[in-house]
Amino acid sequence: MSFQHPSDAPSISSLGSLTTSNGNPVHNNQTSTTAGPTGPVLIQDFHLIDKLAHFDRERIPERVVHAKGAGAHGVFEVTHDISDLTVAKFLSEVGKKTPVFVRFSTVGGEMGSADTARDPRGFAVKFYTEEGNWDMVGNNTPVFFIRDPLKFPDFIHTQKRNPRTNLGDADMFWDFLSLVPESIHQVTVLMSDRGIPDGYRHMNGYSGHTLALVDKEGNYKYVKWHFKTDQGIKCLHAKEAAPLAGTDPDYATRDLFNNIEKGNFPSWSVYVQIVEPEQAKKLDFDILDITKVLPHKEFPLIPVGKMTLNRNPENYFAETEQSAFSPSNMVPGIAPTADRMLQGRLFSYPDTHRYRLGPNFAQIPINAPLSGVNNHQRGVFGDIGTFDYTLSDVDFKQANGLFSLFTEDEKNRLASNIADGLSGAQKFIQDRQLAVFKRVNPDYAARVAAELQKRA
């Protein structure tokens, strides 16, 4: 299977001369066509008009979220047979290789923001399979802040700048989180030592969403995908990250590019967690709730393959910046579920690509499949309505489990990291958020309260 990407296009040197966009040779790239030596420029100068028109339009809007990122090409190889679970052809046999393009990113910041911000990291993988593209669009955290897409625009706005001051705003951020206690699991991850990965090579990737694997009989099982870094988890403490934001804001981008360029190819071991539909009914939480994880003791990781990144983009704009990932890009054998956030993303991602890149975004070489796209989506009749989740103790159970795993030092750093941000919010918001921490574990709340008192 051959894979063509933008760097395979003929170079200027191979063509022999500079050309216009339609391939005509350019005889003079320094001087416009004019009416006489000092006369006005003529509109008949196609090369001038072509060059200016392209220049006027060569930038595209930055992503609303995940604006800053780094990408690389690589290959995914099947190491373990799971063909009994899915008819996806790229998973059909051990040793099978599929080209991939991966984009890592921060979430809330702009294009010029620092790579070392305390922020989740995007982890998006485009598999160029013989049945079309499968996009595994995940993060470096296995959970998320919210579980209903109606809240997503509101949440992202809290990550952006205050419309009046154009500055980050602790009130906006913590006001939202304290009003949405379902966020506590992700907040605990984000404010822990893993909140700032040491570059993109040293972090895991997760589908987050519960997807489905479909076998040849049409039966399905729930699945969560895990990409475990073979380089080992490494994170930065806040005191290490802050100076880097000023001295090397492109820290993670540089690290990824330089290591691949030197032949130090990063890799990830890929696993799945499998849940039978009947098992899902017995869980004490909704398997389709992205604020929850599946316990590994009950649902151990099953090895699938290895992903290795071995080639940098030849053109950042053409490949990394114009890459377009969507969870709606699915191949036969991998299907969506009724996960509310996933359902919202199935629409929102391709919709934003149509705005940012235009309606023909799938024809851009980095996004073009090796064959026609063949989405495989299944649905069933069900009751339709605005059914809200009822907040219960189970919403705090997993966050407590995570908190209880931390060492004393990790708990202290968690409380300190939270207080660094929460101390900037108003007192009534602090109190509301402390009440959320208390529902997780009284010790959690007490540690944060103590850190806030130091900053009062």
Secondary structure, 3 states (H helix, E strand, C coil): CCCCCHHHCCCHHHHCCCECCCCCECCCCCCCCECCCCCCECCCCHHHHHHHHHHHHCCCCCCCCCCCEEEEEEEEEECCCCCCCCCCHHHCCCCCEEEEEEEEEECCCCCCCCCCCCCCEEEEEEEEECCEEEEEEEECCCCCCCCCHHHHHHHHHHHCCCCCCCCCCHHHHHHHHHHCHHHHHHHHHHHCHHHCECCCCCCCEECCCCEEEECCCCCEEEEEEEEEECCCCCECCHHHHHHHHHHCCCHHHHHHHHHHHCCCCCEEEEEEEEECHHHHCCCCCCCCCCCCCCCCCCCCCEEEEEEEEEECCCCHHHHHHCCCCCCCCCCCCEECCCCHHHHHHHHHHHHHHHHHHCCCHHHCCCCCCCCCCCCCCCCCCCCCCCCCCCCCCHHHHHHHHHHHHCCHHHHHHHHHHHHHHHCCCCHHHHHHHHHHHHHHCHHHHHHHHHHHHHHC
